[in-house]
Amino acid sequence: MGYAKWSNQTYAHLRNGYQTQSRDDIFRQNKLGRVSEKMNPYGIRVRESRDSDTHPNALAIGIFLDVTGSMGRIPELLVRQKLGKLMDTLLQNGVQDPQVMFSAIGDQYTDRAPLQVGQFESGAIEMNQDLASLYLEGGGGGQARESYQLAWLVGARHTSIDCFEKRGQKGFLFTIGDEMSWDTIDPIFLKQTLGYQESVPLQVEDLLAEVQRKYHVYHIHINETSYRNNPQVLNYWRSLLGEQFLILDNYQVLAELIAAVIAIQSGVDQQDIYRDFDPQTKASIQKVLPAGKWNNLKKLSPTYWI
């Protein structure tokens, strides 16, 4: 997938069409109350990020959005306003062939749609369609945990990405939410939701180690909910991801943050990344990525696995 080219003009046209539409008009699965067939993970094999004549150096980027509770406002923000800023920031900073897979996670114990998986795409229409195909269930279990580890399962075992397989270059995988992850994935869930024939319990630490083999893995904590500055949640993620756990106080700059992190690990200078940000966005990103963290992230560059 991912053979189309990004077009600002196309995205601007799509944005204009949303001005008079409600959230449920855009996210039509909300009215139906179920996951779309294109996002349904049952029977999933692989999602592919491939090089092509149009994109000879495809870079796989997986973005898994928490769609429980108030987190549903983030996919809406991306569709209505920020998808263009994500792509523009990447392209302007030398990431010429980004292929983005938008997906969603919920709660594996309480939600009807705890996992939704898109495709790696490069074009405005295709990415927009995947975002708008998400079912914003708004559920969750109220136990300070969601199933972010499902994203790691998909990345580790159900993606095939040329950047890593051909060039040894890691892709990027981001989970976005405000709670901790469940520690295991039960075999019954794997059979019922993904169509696995046989399985054993999967542990979060094992899945993380597996997915980190071919992806730079980040979790972005949206620090604006009832779990704001919650020490249990923050310490949980710090113990798992260290410097690749990011705390964001302003969800409206999420797209810029994701693009900035990728640009950093691609070797772009900090000031060059910020040059097209307005002062408020720049201040918000610098709070997440102060000089010390910036230097630590740059130590992870180049983005190759050795």
C-alpha positions as CSV (number, residue, x, y, z in Angstrom):
1,M,0.0,0.0,0.0
2,G,1.0,3.7,0.1
3,Y,1.5,4.3,-3.7
4,A,-0.5,7.6,-3.8
5,K,1.2,11.0,-3.3
6,W,0.3,13.6,-0.7
7,S,-1.5,16.7,-2.0
8,N,-2.2,19.7,0.2
9,Q,-4.8,20.9,-2.3
10,T,-6.7,17.6,-2.0
11,Y,-6.5,17.7,1.8
12,A,-7.7,21.3,1.8
13,H,-10.7,20.3,-0.3
14,L,-11.5,17.5,2.2
15,R,-11.2,19.9,5.2
16,N,-13.6,22.3,3.6
17,G,-16.1,19.5,3.2
18,Y,-16.0,18.9,7.0
19,Q,-16.9,22.4,8.1
20,T,-20.6,21.8,8.2
21,Q,-20.5,18.1,9.3
22,S,-20.8,16.7,12.8
23,R,-18.5,14.1,14.3
24,D,-20.9,11.3,13.4
25,D,-21.3,12.6,9.9
26,I,-17.5,12.2,9.4
27,F,-17.1,9.0,11.5
28,R,-20.0,7.1,10.0
29,Q,-19.3,4.0,11.9
30,N,-20.4,5.8,15.0
31,K,-24.0,5.8,13.7
32,L,-23.7,2.1,12.8
33,G,-22.2,1.3,16.2
34,R,-19.6,-1.2,14.9
35,V,-16.1,-1.4,13.4
36,S,-15.8,-1.1,9.7
37,E,-15.0,-4.1,7.6
38,K,-11.8,-2.4,6.3
39,M,-10.6,-1.9,9.9
40,N,-11.7,-5.2,11.3
41,P,-8.6,-7.2,12.5
42,Y,-10.3,-10.6,12.3
43,G,-8.2,-12.8,10.1
44,I,-5.4,-10.2,9.8
45,R,-2.3,-11.3,8.0
46,V,0.0,-8.4,7.2
47,R,-0.2,-4.6,6.5
48,E,2.5,-3.7,4.0
49,S,4.6,-0.6,3.6
50,R,6.3,-1.0,0.2
51,D,8.8,1.0,-1.9
52,S,7.7,2.1,-5.3
53,D,8.7,4.4,-8.2
54,T,6.7,7.1,-6.4
55,H,8.1,6.3,-3.0
56,P,11.5,4.7,-3.4
57,N,12.4,5.0,0.3
58,A,9.2,4.3,2.1
59,L,9.2,4.9,5.9
60,A,6.6,3.0,7.8
61,I,4.8,5.0,10.5
62,G,2.1,3.4,12.7
63,I,-0.1,5.7,14.7
64,F,-2.5,3.9,17.1
65,L,-5.1,6.2,18.7
66,D,-6.9,5.5,21.9
67,V,-10.6,5.9,21.0
68,T,-12.0,5.3,24.6
69,G,-13.6,8.1,26.6
70,S,-12.6,11.6,25.6
71,M,-9.7,10.4,23.4
72,G,-12.1,10.3,20.4
73,R,-11.5,14.0,20.0
74,I,-8.0,13.3,18.7
75,P,-9.0,11.4,15.5
76,E,-11.5,14.2,14.9
77,L,-8.8,16.8,15.3
78,L,-6.5,15.0,12.9
79,V,-9.3,14.7,10.2
80,R,-10.6,18.3,10.6
81,Q,-7.3,20.2,11.0
82,K,-4.0,18.4,11.6
83,L,-3.4,15.7,9.0
84,G,-1.9,18.3,6.7
85,K,0.4,19.6,9.4
86,L,1.7,16.1,10.1
87,M,2.5,15.5,6.5
88,D,3.9,18.9,5.8
89,T,6.2,18.8,8.8
90,L,7.6,15.4,7.7
91,L,8.0,16.4,4.0
92,Q,9.5,19.8,4.8
93,N,12.1,18.1,7.0
94,G,13.4,15.6,4.5
95,V,11.1,12.6,5.3
96,Q,10.2,12.3,1.7
97,D,8.3,9.0,1.6
98,P,6.3,8.6,4.8
99,Q,3.6,5.9,4.8
100,V,1.2,6.3,7.7
101,M,-1.0,3.6,9.1
102,F,-3.8,5.0,11.3
103,S,-5.3,2.5,13.7
104,A,-7.2,2.5,17.0
105,I,-7.2,0.6,20.3
106,G,-9.7,0.3,23.1
107,D,-10.1,-2.1,26.0
108,Q,-9.8,-5.8,25.2
109,Y,-12.1,-6.8,28.1
110,T,-15.0,-4.3,27.8
111,D,-15.1,-2.9,24.2
112,R,-16.8,-4.3,21.1
113,A,-14.0,-2.9,19.0
114,P,-10.8,-3.1,21.0
115,L,-8.6,-3.1,17.9
116,Q,-9.0,-1.5,14.5
117,V,-6.2,-1.7,11.9
118,G,-5.7,0.6,8.9
119,Q,-3.3,0.4,6.0
120,F,0.0,2.2,5.3
121,E,-0.9,5.1,3.1
122,S,0.8,8.1,1.6
123,G,-2.1,10.0,-0.1
124,A,-4.5,12.6,1.4
125,I,-7.6,10.7,0.3
126,E,-6.4,7.3,1.5
127,M,-5.2,8.5,4.9
128,N,-8.3,10.6,5.4
129,Q,-10.5,7.6,4.5
130,D,-8.8,5.4,7.1
131,L,-9.1,8.0,9.8
132,A,-12.8,8.6,9.0
133,S,-13.4,4.8,9.0
134,L,-12.5,4.5,12.7
135,Y,-15.3,3.7,15.1
136,L,-15.0,6.0,18.0
137,E,-16.5,3.7,20.5
138,G,-15.8,5.8,23.5
139,G,-15.8,2.8,25.8
140,G,-13.0,1.7,28.1
141,G,-13.0,-0.2,31.3
142,G,-12.5,2.5,33.9
143,Q,-9.5,0.6,35.4
144,A,-6.7,3.0,34.3
145,R,-5.7,0.5,31.6
146,E,-6.4,0.1,27.9
147,S,-5.0,-2.4,25.4
148,Y,-2.1,-0.5,23.9
149,Q,-0.1,-3.7,23.7
150,L,-2.4,-4.8,20.8
151,A,-0.6,-2.1,18.7
152,W,2.7,-3.8,19.5
153,L,1.3,-7.2,18.5
154,V,0.2,-5.8,15.1
155,G,3.5,-4.0,14.5
156,A,5.6,-7.0,15.5
157,R,3.7,-9.9,13.8
158,H,1.3,-8.3,11.3
159,T,3.3,-5.7,9.3
160,S,5.9,-6.2,6.5
161,I,7.9,-3.0,6.0
162,D,10.5,-2.4,3.2
163,C,12.4,0.2,5.2
164,F,13.4,-2.5,7.7
165,E,13.4,-5.5,5.5
166,K,15.3,-4.0,2.6
167,R,17.4,-1.3,4.3
168,G,17.6,-2.2,7.9
169,Q,15.9,1.1,8.8
170,K,13.4,1.0,11.6
171,G,9.9,2.3,11.2
172,F,8.1,4.3,13.9
173,L,5.2,3.1,16.0
174,F,3.3,5.5,18.2
175,T,0.5,4.7,20.7
176,I,-1.5,7.7,22.0
177,G,-3.6,7.6,25.2
178,D,-3.9,8.5,28.9
179,E,-3.8,5.2,30.8
180,M,-1.5,2.2,31.4
181,S,-1.5,-0.9,29.2
182,W,-2.9,-4.3,30.2
183,D,0.0,-6.8,30.9
184,T,-1.2,-9.7,28.8
185,I,-3.3,-10.8,25.8
186,D,-5.5,-13.8,26.5
187,P,-5.6,-16.7,23.9
188,I,-9.4,-16.5,23.9
189,F,-9.3,-12.9,22.9
190,L,-6.8,-13.7,20.1
191,K,-9.1,-16.3,18.8
192,Q,-12.3,-14.3,19.0
193,T,-10.9,-10.9,17.8
194,L,-8.1,-11.7,15.5
195,G,-9.0,-15.2,14.3
196,Y,-6.0,-17.0,15.7
197,Q,-6.4,-20.8,15.6
198,E,-4.2,-21.5,18.5
199,S,-2.2,-19.2,20.9
200,V,-0.7,-18.8,24.3
201,P,-0.9,-15.8,26.6
202,L,1.2,-13.0,25.3
203,Q,3.1,-10.8,27.8
204,V,3.5,-7.0,27.3
205,E,7.3,-7.0,27.9
206,D,7.8,-9.7,25.3
207,L,5.6,-7.9,22.7
208,L,7.5,-4.7,23.3
209,A,10.9,-6.3,22.8
210,E,9.6,-8.0,19.6
211,V,8.2,-4.9,18.1
212,Q,11.2,-2.8,19.0
213,R,13.3,-5.0,16.7
214,K,11.9,-3.2,13.7
215,Y,10.2,-0.1,15.1
216,H,11.1,2.9,17.2
217,V,8.3,2.6,19.7
218,Y,6.8,5.7,21.5
219,H,3.9,6.2,23.8
220,I,2.5,9.7,24.0
221,H,0.6,10.4,27.2
222,I,-2.2,12.9,26.7
223,N,-1.8,14.8,30.0
224,E,-5.2,16.5,30.0
225,T,-7.6,14.0,31.5
226,S,-8.4,12.6,34.9
227,Y,-5.0,10.8,34.7
228,R,-3.1,14.1,34.4
229,N,0.2,13.7,36.2
230,N,-0.9,10.4,37.7
231,P,2.3,9.0,39.2
232,Q,1.1,5.3,38.7
233,V,0.5,5.9,35.0
234,L,3.6,8.0,34.4
235,N,5.9,5.6,36.3
236,Y,4.5,2.6,34.5
237,W,5.4,4.0,31.1
238,R,8.7,5.3,32.2
239,S,9.7,1.8,33.3
240,L,8.7,0.4,30.0
241,L,9.9,3.0,27.5
242,G,12.3,5.4,29.3
243,E,13.1,8.4,27.0
244,Q,10.6,7.1,24.4
245,F,7.7,7.9,26.7
246,L,6.5,11.4,26.0
247,I,4.1,13.6,28.1
248,L,2.0,16.0,26.1
249,D,0.0,18.7,27.9
250,N,-1.6,20.1,24.7
251,Y,-3.2,17.4,22.5
252,Q,-3.8,19.9,19.7
253,V,-0.1,19.8,18.8
254,L,0.0,16.0,18.6
255,A,0.6,15.9,14.9
256,E,3.5,18.3,15.1
257,L,5.1,16.3,18.0
258,I,4.9,13.0,16.1
259,A,6.5,14.6,13.0
260,A,9.2,16.4,15.1
261,V,10.2,13.1,16.8
262,I,10.6,11.4,13.4
263,A,12.6,14.3,12.0
264,I,14.9,14.3,15.1
265,Q,15.8,10.7,14.5
266,S,16.3,11.5,10.9
267,G,19.0,13.9,11.9
268,V,17.3,17.2,11.4
269,D,18.3,20.2,13.5
270,Q,15.9,21.4,16.1
271,Q,15.5,24.9,14.9
272,D,14.9,23.8,11.4
273,I,12.0,21.7,12.6
274,Y,10.5,24.6,14.6
275,R,10.8,27.2,11.9
276,D,7.2,26.7,10.6
277,F,5.6,26.3,14.0
278,D,3.7,29.2,15.6
279,P,5.0,30.3,19.0
280,Q,2.5,28.4,21.0
281,T,3.1,25.1,19.1
282,K,6.9,25.6,19.4
283,A,6.6,26.1,23.2
284,S,4.4,23.1,23.6
285,I,6.8,20.8,21.6
286,Q,9.9,22.2,23.4
287,K,8.2,21.3,26.7
288,V,7.9,17.7,25.6
289,L,11.4,17.6,23.9
290,P,13.7,19.9,26.0
291,A,17.3,20.0,25.1
292,G,18.3,17.0,27.2
293,K,15.6,14.8,25.7
294,W,16.5,16.1,22.3
295,N,20.1,15.0,22.7
296,N,19.0,11.6,24.0
297,L,16.7,11.1,21.0
298,K,19.4,12.1,18.6
299,K,21.6,9.4,20.2
300,L,19.1,6.9,18.8
301,S,19.9,8.1,15.3
302,P,20.5,7.0,12.7
303,T,17.2,5.3,12.5
304,Y,18.8,1.9,11.6
305,W,18.7,-1.3,13.5
306,I,22.1,-2.9,13.9
